[in-house]
Amino acid sequence: MKERGKVTDEDPQRRWRELAVLAVAMVLSMSTWFSTAAVLPQLRAEWSLSQLSASWLTIAVQLGFVFGALVSAALTLADRLRPRRLVLLGSLGAAAANVALLGAGGIATGLPLRFAVGAFLAGVYPPALKAMSAWFRRGRGLALGVMVGALTLGSALPHLIRSLGSPPWQAVIITTSALTVLGGLVAELAATDGPYLFPSAPFDPRQIGQIVRNPNLRLASAGYFGHMWELYAMWAWFGAFSADVLPDRPSLAALLTFAVIGIGAAGSVVGGVISDRVTRTAAAGLAMALSAAAAALIGFVRSGPIGVVVVLGLVWGFWVVADSAQFSTIVTEHADQRYVGTALTVQLAMGFVLTVFTIFLVPVVRDATSWGWAFLLLVPGPALGVMAMVRLGLRPAPAPAPASATAAPTPVFVSPFF
């Protein structure tokens, strides 16, 4: 008789089944993140929004996620509640805030609701990673790539819904809210706790100075910041770019956006495989170099052959997120093992705040010049990241953690890093 929830040699596929369940839960739950981005043209018309004010509907989610993550870390919610229960509660809260947009009537009410969506989603993604890590001591690189891919696919899901006959924006909001609730229920009811549960590393803001003084962490963070400078602005505005490329075919434009963002799910898995076979710095550097090249070109060919735009978009979407899983792992390998949670939380907060600037600036530059120059604005981020990864790859490997720090399994993937 096999013990429930325990991986044994006789049941080697159990952990992959659990990973599949958690990945499905992630795809569904994260669909509220870009729910307004998928229906932005309709919202702008109904709420009389400028492009700049509309950008705050996405920015609010970013800031809400940072707030939720910091509150969760400070209150050690991941230690007080089972990860899957926290995913359920976060999903219910995000869905409620999202569906409340139906009665918002304008941006004054819409912004705090979008902030709340982000804050509640901070109770979904990090705990789901912790639940996954409880099943994987080995093979976490690939498993983490799958989870990042699930987040990517979930982020693209509203655009797929939008492409199905151009439904009214209210239908997209209702559908994504329902899917988010379903995702929380899948995590709570269909998944089980793994055998390698461990507590989160404590958040200790007094250690921030030590983190900043660590040269390896500075380089790892520089790579992460370069990645974040590009990623969320691309995800936030590629839908608007597609609408300009295909102005008379909104459903096809939404489908193209779904494909470009969604293909990042495959990129996340490939990036994880490359990092396991080569090095994490090499995998991250390669991904950022290729995504930067696509970003530099695609806006300038907007009026060219649609096939060229599609190919460049798919290349960009594939590689723009393929490096994501590596930055958290790099930090956990170079940080003081007693304060891994703090290092990841600090990196997360700074990275997501940085996304505010590019999400805001892309439409400003686009309106003043063109999509080519707007997307070119994103290139310095991954370019800086490539240089940081090269320098970090040349530095000596970190010394083994002291015995006291390795007495228990290190919570490698329990904090948000994306």
Secondary structure by P-SEA (a helix, b strand, c coil): ccccccccccccaaaaaaaaaaaaaaaaaaccccccccaaaaaaaaacccaaaaaaaaaaaaaaaaaaaaaaaaacccccccaaaaaaaaaaaaaaaaaccccccccaaaaaaaaaaaaaaaacaaaaaaaaaaacccaaaaaaaaaaaaaaaaaaaaaaaaacccccaaaaaaaaaaaaaaaaaaaaccccccccccccccccccaaaaaaacaaaaaaaaaaaaaaacaaaaaacaaaaaaaaccccaaaaaaaaaaaaaaaaaaaaaaaaaaaaccaaaaaaaaaaaaaaaaacccccccccaaaaaaaaaaaaaccccaaaaaaaaaaaccccccaaaaaaaaaaaaaaaaaaaaacaaaaaaaccaaaaaaaaaaaaaaaaaaaaaaaacccccccccccccccccccccccc
